[in-house]
Amino acid sequence: MAFFRPASRLLPTLARRRSRRVTGGCRMRNRTKHAIHCLLFISWVAVFVAVTRPEFPKNITIDEQERSWYNAFLIPIDIIRMTSHLLLLPQLIFGCIGLLAYSAFQRSETLSKNVRTCQQTGIENYWFEVVTDNQLNLKPQSRLVREIVVPGSYQTLKGSLYKARALQYCLEDGVSPVTKGQWIVHLDEESLLTPDAVRGILNFCSAGTSDFGQGMITYASDTIVSWFCTFADSLRVADDLGKLRASFNLLRRPYFSWKGSYVVARYSAEKLVGFDHGFEGSIAEDCFFAMVSMRYGLSYGYIDGVVHEKSPFSVDDLIKQRRRWFQGIWMTIHSNAIPYKHKALLTACVYGWAALPVLIFCFMLPSSGYFGSLTTYDMFLNQIFIAINVYQYAYGAFISFKEKYSSDRRMLLLCVIGAVCVLPFNALVEATAVLYGLISRKIGFHIIQKSISSTMLDQKEPRASIFACYRRFNNIRFL
C-alpha cells in the first residue's frame, strides 16, 4: 500500500509550464487521431453491413415451411439468435459510446519497477503491500514494501475463500496501517505501473469525486509468450475504452462489472463493502464486490493512464481463466444478495455470453425467414454486431501494440491483422470455456502462470496480491 505526496510543490508547477509549451500541438494531433478513429469505425460498420446485407424472399408462408425441417430446427435457432442479440444490445451501445465519445490517444521485476516508477514520478509517502498465502521472503526495500501473509487458520465470518479471503484479511483491524482518508490501489502479481497511470491515480485521488476507479490495462508491452492469447485479449482493451469508460463516466456505476486489477478504492468505501460475501462471492470476487457496492450508493470513475499486464501463456490457461470468470459471474447474477435493478444489465450480458456456443452454430446455418421482416432486422443487427466486434479486436490490438512497435509500422499492422484473424478461433475458445463452465463444478480458483522465470505452482489459492495505498492531498495535481 502506498501514500503519494509530491517531493516538492515545484513539480506540478513545472509540469504545468511544460504542458503549456508542448501539449498544444500534441492535443491537436490527438484530436485528429481520435477523429480518424471515429471515421474509420463508422465507415467500417457502414461498409460491412452494406456489403453483407442479408436478403430473404418476401413471400414466405407457413405452409411452405411446414413441409420442411425448418419449423422443427431453424425456427428455435432463430429465436435464440434474436434473443441473444437483444440481450447483448446494451453492451454494444455502451461500447460504441465509449469508443466514439472518449479519446484513447493521450499522453502516453514487477515490484521493483513499480517502486522506481513511483520514485521517478516525484511522489512520497506511499508503500506497497504484497498479500500472500505463502511466505515469499521478499527482500526488504526500506519502508516501501511490506509482506502480509494470510494465516492458514484465518476464516471469514461468511466463509469466503481464495482471493476474497486474502483481501478481507487485509481489511481486518490491526493487519494493515491503512486508515480513513487513504486510498488503496489493487494490482495483480504481474501488473506494471506507468508514469501516466501514477499521474492518473493521483489526479483521481486528489479530485475525490468518486469512491472507486479503474483505467485501461494492456497486455502486449513486455515479452509476449502466447501471441494467440495476447491477440485474444485485444477485445478486453477495447472493452476498457468502450463500455467500462462509458458506464463509469455516464452512469457512475459498474453496471457491466469491472476487473480485479488496476482498482483504485477509497479505504473507507472498500471497508464498508468488504470482500466477505461467502462462497458465491469468492470465484469472481471483483464482480461480486462491484455489484454489492451499488447498494451503498458509492460512485465510480474512469482513470486516465495505462497499466501493463500479461495474457495467459497457453490456450489451456485461457480457457480455464474464462471458465472461472463465467462461473463466478453466473453465481453473481443469481445471488439473492444483489438487487435485480443493479445486476439487470450484467445479467443480460451473461445470458448473451452463455448463448455463444449456439450463436456460433447459428452462424453456420441459414435463417428460416419464418419471422419475415423481423428476421431481416435481426440479421441486420447481427451484421452490425460482427462489424463492431471485428473493429474492437483491431482497435484493441492497435492500442496495445502502438507503444511496442511505434517505430515499426509494418509490425504494428501485422499485429492488428493478426488480432482480427484470431477472432473466429477465439470465439471457439470462449464457447468452449462457456460449455466447460456450465457442465463443471463451480469450485476452485485456477491460477494461471504470469511469470516467465517461474513455473506454475500447484496450489488452490492465489499466490499474491499487490496493493498500493494513497493519501488524499489538497490542491495538488499531477499533469
C-alpha positions as CSV (number, residue, x, y, z in Angstrom):
1,M,0.0,0.0,0.0
2,A,1.4,3.4,-0.7
3,F,1.0,7.0,0.2
4,F,1.6,9.6,-2.5
5,R,2.8,13.1,-1.9
6,P,5.0,15.2,-4.3
7,A,8.5,15.7,-3.2
8,S,8.1,19.4,-3.9
9,R,5.3,21.8,-4.7
10,L,7.5,23.0,-7.5
11,L,7.0,19.8,-9.5
12,P,3.3,20.3,-10.5
13,T,4.2,24.0,-11.4
14,L,7.0,22.9,-13.7
15,A,4.7,20.2,-15.3
16,R,2.0,22.9,-16.0
17,R,4.5,25.2,-17.5
18,R,5.9,22.5,-19.7
19,S,2.5,21.4,-20.8
20,R,1.6,24.9,-21.9
21,R,4.6,24.9,-24.2
22,V,4.5,21.4,-25.8
23,T,1.0,20.0,-25.4
24,G,-0.9,22.4,-27.7
25,G,0.2,20.7,-30.8
26,C,0.0,17.3,-29.2
27,R,-3.6,17.9,-28.3
28,M,-4.3,18.8,-31.9
29,R,-2.7,15.6,-33.1
30,N,-4.5,13.5,-30.6
31,R,-7.8,15.1,-31.6
32,T,-7.0,14.3,-35.2
33,K,-6.2,10.7,-34.4
34,H,-9.4,10.3,-32.5
35,A,-11.4,11.9,-35.4
36,I,-9.7,9.4,-37.8
37,H,-10.6,6.5,-35.5
38,C,-14.2,7.6,-35.3
39,L,-14.4,8.0,-39.1
40,L,-12.8,4.6,-39.6
41,F,-15.2,3.0,-37.1
42,I,-18.4,4.4,-38.6
43,S,-17.2,3.8,-42.2
44,W,-16.2,0.2,-41.5
45,V,-19.5,-0.7,-39.9
46,A,-21.5,1.0,-42.7
47,V,-19.5,-0.7,-45.5
48,F,-19.5,-4.1,-43.8
49,V,-23.3,-4.0,-43.3
50,A,-23.9,-2.7,-46.8
51,V,-21.8,-5.4,-48.4
52,T,-23.1,-8.3,-46.3
53,R,-26.7,-7.2,-46.1
54,P,-28.9,-10.3,-46.0
55,E,-32.0,-10.6,-48.3
56,F,-34.8,-13.1,-47.8
57,P,-37.8,-14.0,-50.0
58,K,-40.6,-11.6,-49.4
59,N,-43.5,-14.0,-49.5
60,I,-42.8,-17.0,-47.2
61,T,-45.9,-18.8,-45.9
62,I,-46.1,-21.1,-43.0
63,D,-47.5,-23.9,-45.3
64,E,-44.3,-23.9,-47.3
65,Q,-42.1,-24.3,-44.3
66,E,-44.3,-26.9,-42.6
67,R,-43.2,-29.4,-45.3
68,S,-39.6,-28.9,-44.3
69,W,-37.4,-29.3,-41.2
70,Y,-37.3,-25.5,-40.7
71,N,-40.1,-25.4,-38.1
72,A,-38.5,-28.1,-36.0
73,F,-35.0,-26.9,-36.2
74,L,-34.2,-23.5,-37.7
75,I,-37.1,-21.5,-36.1
76,P,-35.9,-22.3,-32.5
77,I,-32.4,-21.4,-33.6
78,D,-33.7,-18.0,-34.9
79,I,-35.5,-17.4,-31.6
80,I,-32.3,-18.0,-29.6
81,R,-30.3,-15.8,-32.0
82,M,-32.7,-12.9,-31.8
83,T,-33.0,-13.1,-28.0
84,S,-29.2,-13.1,-27.7
85,H,-28.8,-10.1,-29.9
86,L,-31.3,-8.2,-27.7
87,L,-29.5,-9.2,-24.5
88,L,-26.2,-8.0,-25.8
89,L,-27.6,-4.8,-27.3
90,P,-26.9,-2.6,-24.1
91,Q,-23.3,-3.8,-24.1
92,L,-23.0,-2.9,-27.8
93,I,-24.4,0.6,-27.2
94,F,-22.2,1.4,-24.3
95,G,-19.2,0.0,-26.1
96,C,-19.9,2.3,-29.1
97,I,-20.4,5.3,-26.9
98,G,-17.1,4.8,-25.1
99,L,-15.2,4.3,-28.3
100,L,-16.7,7.3,-30.1
101,A,-17.1,9.8,-27.2
102,Y,-13.8,9.5,-25.5
103,S,-10.3,9.6,-26.9
104,A,-7.8,6.9,-26.2
105,F,-4.9,9.0,-27.6
106,Q,-3.5,10.7,-24.6
107,R,0.0,11.0,-23.1
108,S,1.3,8.1,-23.1
109,E,10.9,-7.4,-11.8
110,T,7.3,-6.0,-11.3
111,L,7.7,-4.8,-7.8
112,S,11.0,-3.1,-8.2
113,K,9.8,-1.4,-11.4
114,N,6.7,-0.1,-9.7
115,V,8.8,1.3,-6.9
116,R,11.1,3.0,-9.4
117,T,8.1,4.4,-11.3
118,C,6.7,5.9,-8.1
119,Q,10.1,7.4,-7.2
120,Q,10.7,8.8,-10.7
121,T,7.2,10.4,-10.8
122,G,8.3,12.5,-7.8
123,I,5.9,11.3,-5.1
124,E,6.4,10.4,-1.5
125,N,4.5,8.8,1.4
126,Y,3.5,5.5,-0.2
127,W,4.2,1.8,0.2
128,F,3.5,-1.5,-1.4
129,E,1.9,-4.4,0.4
130,V,2.3,-7.9,-1.1
131,V,-0.5,-10.1,0.3
132,T,0.1,-13.8,0.0
133,D,-0.9,-17.2,1.4
134,N,2.7,-18.5,1.3
135,Q,5.8,-16.8,2.7
136,L,7.7,-15.2,-0.2
137,N,10.6,-13.8,1.8
138,L,10.8,-10.6,-0.2
139,K,13.9,-8.6,0.0
140,P,13.2,-5.5,2.1
141,Q,13.3,-2.2,0.2
142,S,13.4,0.2,3.2
143,R,9.9,1.3,4.1
144,L,8.4,0.8,0.6
145,V,7.5,-2.9,0.7
146,R,5.6,-4.8,3.3
147,E,4.7,-8.5,3.1
148,I,1.4,-9.7,4.6
149,V,1.0,-13.5,5.0
150,V,-2.6,-14.7,5.5
151,P,-2.6,-17.2,8.3
152,G,-3.8,-20.7,7.3
153,S,-6.2,-20.7,10.3
154,Y,-7.9,-17.4,9.2
155,Q,-11.6,-17.7,8.3
156,T,-14.0,-15.0,7.4
157,L,-17.4,-14.8,9.1
158,K,-19.2,-15.9,5.9
159,G,-16.6,-18.4,4.8
160,S,-15.1,-16.6,1.8
161,L,-12.3,-18.4,0.0
162,Y,-9.4,-17.8,-2.3
163,K,-8.5,-14.2,-3.2
164,A,-11.6,-12.8,-1.5
165,R,-10.4,-14.3,1.8
166,A,-7.0,-12.7,1.4
167,L,-8.5,-9.3,0.6
168,Q,-10.8,-9.5,3.5
169,Y,-7.9,-10.3,5.8
170,C,-6.2,-7.1,4.8
171,L,-9.3,-5.1,5.9
172,E,-9.3,-6.6,9.4
173,D,-8.3,-4.3,12.2
174,G,-4.6,-4.3,13.0
175,V,-3.5,-6.1,9.8
176,S,-2.6,-3.0,7.7
177,P,-1.9,0.5,8.8
178,V,-4.2,2.0,6.2
179,T,-6.7,4.4,7.8
180,K,-9.7,6.6,6.9
181,G,-8.9,9.2,4.2
182,Q,-6.4,7.0,2.4
183,W,-6.6,5.2,-0.9
184,I,-5.8,1.7,-2.0
185,V,-4.7,0.6,-5.5
186,H,-5.1,-3.1,-6.2
187,L,-2.6,-4.6,-8.7
188,D,-2.1,-8.1,-9.9
189,E,1.1,-10.0,-9.4
190,E,2.4,-9.0,-12.9
191,S,0.9,-5.5,-13.1
192,L,3.4,-2.8,-14.2
193,L,2.6,0.8,-13.4
194,T,3.4,3.6,-15.9
195,P,4.1,7.2,-15.2
196,D,0.8,8.2,-16.8
197,A,-1.1,5.7,-14.6
198,V,0.5,7.1,-11.5
199,R,-0.4,10.6,-12.6
200,G,-4.0,9.5,-13.4
201,I,-4.3,7.8,-10.0
202,L,-3.0,11.0,-8.2
203,N,-5.5,13.2,-10.1
204,F,-8.3,10.7,-9.3
205,C,-7.5,10.7,-5.6
206,S,-7.0,14.4,-5.4
207,A,-10.3,15.1,-7.1
208,G,-12.1,12.8,-4.6
209,T,-15.3,12.9,-6.6
210,S,-15.6,9.1,-6.8
211,D,-15.1,6.2,-4.4
212,F,-13.7,3.7,-6.8
213,G,-11.9,4.0,-10.1
214,Q,-10.3,1.9,-12.9
215,G,-8.4,2.5,-16.1
216,M,-7.2,0.7,-19.1
217,I,-5.0,-2.4,-19.0
218,T,-3.0,-3.6,-22.0
219,Y,-1.3,-7.0,-22.4
220,A,1.4,-6.5,-25.1
221,S,4.0,-4.2,-23.6
222,D,6.5,-6.8,-22.3
223,T,7.7,-10.2,-23.5
224,I,4.9,-12.0,-25.3
225,V,4.7,-15.7,-24.6
226,S,1.5,-16.6,-26.4
227,W,0.6,-14.4,-29.4
228,F,-2.8,-16.0,-29.7
229,C,-3.8,-15.2,-26.1
230,T,-2.4,-11.7,-26.4
231,F,-4.4,-11.1,-29.6
232,A,-7.5,-12.6,-27.9
233,D,-7.1,-10.0,-25.0
234,S,-7.3,-7.2,-27.6
235,L,-11.1,-7.3,-27.1
236,R,-10.6,-6.6,-23.3
237,V,-8.6,-3.5,-24.1
238,A,-11.4,-2.2,-26.4
239,D,-13.9,-3.0,-23.6
240,D,-11.9,-0.8,-21.2
241,L,-12.0,2.0,-23.7
242,G,-15.7,1.3,-24.5
243,K,-18.3,0.1,-22.2
244,L,-16.2,0.4,-19.0
245,R,-15.4,4.0,-19.6
246,A,-18.9,4.9,-20.8
247,S,-20.6,3.3,-17.8
248,F,-18.2,4.9,-15.3
249,N,-18.3,8.4,-16.9
250,L,-22.0,8.5,-17.7
251,L,-23.7,6.3,-15.1
252,R,-21.0,6.4,-12.4
253,R,-21.9,2.8,-11.7
254,P,-20.3,-0.6,-12.6
255,Y,-23.4,-2.0,-14.3
256,F,-21.2,-4.1,-16.6
257,S,-18.9,-5.1,-13.7
258,W,-15.1,-4.3,-13.8
259,K,-11.7,-6.0,-13.5
260,G,-10.0,-7.0,-10.3
261,S,-6.8,-5.2,-11.1
262,Y,-5.9,-1.5,-11.5
263,V,-8.6,-0.8,-9.0
264,V,-8.4,2.5,-7.0
265,A,-10.5,2.4,-3.9
266,R,-11.2,4.8,-1.1
267,Y,-10.3,2.8,2.0
268,S,-13.5,3.7,3.9
269,A,-15.6,2.7,1.0
270,E,-13.8,-0.6,0.4
271,K,-14.1,-1.5,4.1
272,L,-17.8,-0.6,4.0
273,V,-18.4,-3.1,1.2
274,G,-15.8,-5.7,2.2
275,F,-14.9,-9.0,0.4
276,D,-16.6,-11.4,2.8
277,H,-19.6,-12.5,0.8
278,G,-19.4,-16.3,1.2
279,F,-18.6,-18.8,-1.5
280,E,-20.7,-17.2,-4.2
281,G,-18.6,-14.1,-3.9
282,S,-15.3,-16.0,-4.0
283,I,-15.0,-17.1,-7.6
284,A,-15.3,-13.7,-9.2
285,E,-14.8,-11.5,-6.2
286,D,-14.2,-8.4,-8.2
287,C,-17.6,-8.6,-10.0
288,F,-19.5,-9.5,-6.8
289,F,-17.9,-6.6,-5.0
290,A,-18.9,-4.2,-7.7
291,M,-22.5,-5.4,-7.7
292,V,-22.8,-5.2,-3.9
293,S,-21.2,-1.8,-3.7
294,M,-24.1,-0.2,-5.6
295,R,-26.4,-0.9,-2.7
296,Y,-24.5,1.7,-0.7
297,G,-24.7,4.4,-3.5
298,L,-20.9,4.5,-4.0
299,S,-19.7,6.2,-7.2
300,Y,-17.2,5.1,-9.8
301,G,-14.9,7.0,-12.2
302,Y,-12.6,6.3,-15.0
303,I,-8.8,6.8,-14.6
304,D,-6.6,8.1,-17.3
305,G,-3.3,6.2,-17.8
306,V,-2.5,2.6,-18.7
307,V,-1.2,-0.4,-16.6
308,H,0.6,-3.2,-18.3
309,E,-0.1,-6.9,-17.6
310,K,0.3,-10.2,-19.3
311,S,-2.1,-12.5,-21.1
312,P,-2.3,-16.2,-20.2
313,F,0.7,-18.3,-21.5
314,S,-1.4,-21.0,-23.1
315,V,-4.8,-21.7,-24.6
316,D,-5.5,-24.2,-21.8
317,D,-4.9,-21.4,-19.2
318,L,-7.1,-19.0,-21.3
319,I,-10.0,-21.5,-21.3
320,K,-9.7,-22.1,-17.6
321,Q,-9.5,-18.4,-16.9
322,R,-12.6,-17.7,-18.9
323,R,-14.4,-20.6,-17.3
324,R,-13.7,-19.2,-13.8
325,W,-14.9,-15.8,-14.9
326,F,-18.1,-17.2,-16.4
327,Q,-18.9,-19.4,-13.3
328,G,-18.1,-16.6,-10.9
329,I,-20.2,-14.0,-12.8
330,W,-23.0,-16.6,-13.2
331,M,-23.1,-17.1,-9.5
332,T,-23.1,-13.3,-9.0
333,I,-26.1,-12.6,-11.2
334,H,-28.1,-15.4,-9.5
335,S,-27.3,-14.2,-6.0
336,N,-30.1,-13.1,-3.8
337,A,-27.8,-10.6,-2.0
338,I,-27.8,-8.4,-5.1
339,P,-30.9,-6.4,-6.1
340,Y,-32.0,-7.1,-9.7
341,K,-32.0,-3.5,-10.6
342,H,-28.2,-3.4,-10.0
343,K,-27.5,-6.6,-12.0
344,A,-30.0,-6.3,-14.8
345,L,-27.6,-5.2,-17.5
346,L,-24.9,-7.6,-16.4
347,T,-27.5,-10.5,-16.4
348,A,-28.4,-9.7,-19.9
349,C,-24.7,-9.7,-21.0
350,V,-24.0,-13.0,-19.2
351,Y,-27.0,-14.8,-20.8
352,G,-25.9,-13.5,-24.1
353,W,-22.4,-14.9,-23.3
354,A,-24.0,-18.2,-22.3
355,A,-25.6,-18.4,-25.7
356,L,-22.3,-18.1,-27.5
357,P,-22.0,-21.8,-28.4
358,V,-25.4,-21.7,-30.0
359,L,-24.6,-18.4,-31.8
360,I,-21.5,-19.9,-33.4
361,F,-23.6,-22.9,-34.5
362,C,-26.2,-20.4,-35.8
363,F,-23.5,-18.7,-37.9
364,M,-23.1,-21.8,-40.0
365,L,-26.8,-22.1,-40.7
366,P,-29.2,-20.1,-42.8
367,S,-32.1,-18.3,-41.3
368,S,-35.5,-19.8,-41.7
369,G,-37.1,-16.5,-42.7
370,Y,-40.2,-17.6,-40.7
371,F,-40.5,-14.3,-38.9
372,G,-40.4,-12.2,-42.1
373,S,-39.2,-8.7,-41.7
374,L,-38.3,-9.3,-38.1
375,T,-35.8,-11.9,-39.2
376,T,-34.4,-9.4,-41.7
377,Y,-33.9,-6.7,-39.0
378,D,-32.3,-9.3,-36.7
379,M,-29.8,-10.4,-39.4
380,F,-29.1,-6.7,-40.0
381,L,-28.3,-6.3,-36.3
382,N,-26.2,-9.4,-36.4
383,Q,-24.0,-7.9,-39.1
384,I,-23.6,-4.8,-37.0
385,F,-22.5,-6.9,-34.1
386,I,-19.9,-8.7,-36.3
387,A,-18.6,-5.4,-37.7
388,I,-18.2,-3.8,-34.4
389,N,-16.6,-6.9,-32.9
390,V,-14.0,-7.0,-35.7
391,Y,-13.2,-3.3,-35.2
392,Q,-12.9,-3.8,-31.5
393,Y,-10.3,-6.5,-32.0
394,A,-8.4,-4.4,-34.4
395,Y,-8.6,-1.2,-32.3
396,G,-7.6,-3.0,-29.1
397,A,-4.6,-4.5,-30.8
398,F,-3.6,-1.1,-32.2
399,I,-3.8,0.5,-28.7
400,S,-1.9,-2.5,-27.2
401,F,1.0,-2.6,-29.7
402,K,1.4,1.0,-30.7
403,E,3.9,1.7,-28.0
404,K,5.8,-1.5,-28.5
405,Y,6.1,-1.0,-32.3
406,S,5.9,2.7,-32.5
407,S,8.9,2.8,-34.9
408,D,7.8,-0.3,-36.9
409,R,4.5,0.4,-38.6
410,R,4.7,-2.8,-40.6
411,M,4.8,-4.9,-37.5
412,L,2.1,-2.8,-35.9
413,L,-0.1,-3.5,-39.0
414,L,0.6,-7.2,-38.8
415,C,-0.4,-7.3,-35.1
416,V,-3.7,-5.6,-36.0
417,I,-4.4,-8.1,-38.8
418,G,-3.3,-10.9,-36.5
419,A,-5.9,-9.9,-33.9
420,V,-8.7,-9.9,-36.4
421,C,-7.6,-13.3,-37.8
422,V,-7.7,-14.7,-34.3
423,L,-11.3,-13.6,-33.7
424,P,-13.1,-16.7,-35.1
425,F,-10.7,-19.1,-33.2
426,N,-11.0,-17.1,-30.0
427,A,-14.8,-17.3,-30.4
428,L,-14.5,-21.1,-30.3
429,V,-12.2,-20.9,-27.3
430,E,-14.8,-18.6,-25.5
431,A,-17.6,-21.0,-26.4
432,T,-15.6,-23.9,-25.1
433,A,-15.0,-22.1,-21.8
434,V,-18.7,-21.4,-21.5
435,L,-19.6,-25.1,-22.0
436,Y,-16.8,-26.1,-19.6
437,G,-18.2,-23.6,-17.1
438,L,-21.8,-24.9,-17.5
439,I,-21.0,-28.6,-17.0
440,S,-18.2,-28.4,-14.5
441,R,-18.4,-27.9,-10.8
442,K,-18.2,-24.3,-9.5
443,I,-15.3,-24.8,-7.2
444,G,-11.6,-24.0,-7.2
445,F,-9.6,-20.9,-8.3
446,H,-7.3,-21.8,-11.1
447,I,-4.1,-19.7,-11.0
448,I,-2.6,-19.0,-14.4
449,Q,1.1,-18.6,-14.9
450,K,2.1,-14.9,-15.4
451,S,5.8,-15.1,-14.5
452,I,8.2,-16.2,-17.3
453,S,11.0,-17.1,-14.9
454,S,9.0,-19.3,-12.6
455,T,7.0,-22.4,-13.0
456,M,3.3,-22.9,-12.2
457,L,2.8,-23.5,-8.5
458,D,0.4,-26.4,-7.7
459,Q,-1.8,-24.6,-5.3
460,K,-5.5,-23.9,-4.8
461,E,-5.4,-20.3,-3.7
462,P,-3.9,-17.1,-5.2
463,R,-0.2,-16.7,-4.6
464,A,-0.1,-12.9,-4.1
465,S,-2.0,-9.7,-4.5
466,I,-0.2,-6.4,-4.6
467,F,-1.7,-3.2,-3.1
468,A,-0.7,0.4,-3.2
469,C,-2.4,3.0,-0.9
470,Y,-2.5,6.7,-1.4
471,R,-3.3,9.6,1.0
472,R,-5.6,12.3,-0.4
473,F,-3.8,15.6,-0.5
474,N,-5.1,19.2,-1.0
475,N,-4.8,21.3,-4.2
476,I,-2.1,19.1,-5.8
477,R,-2.5,17.6,-9.2
478,F,0.0,15.9,-11.5
479,L,-0.3,16.9,-15.1
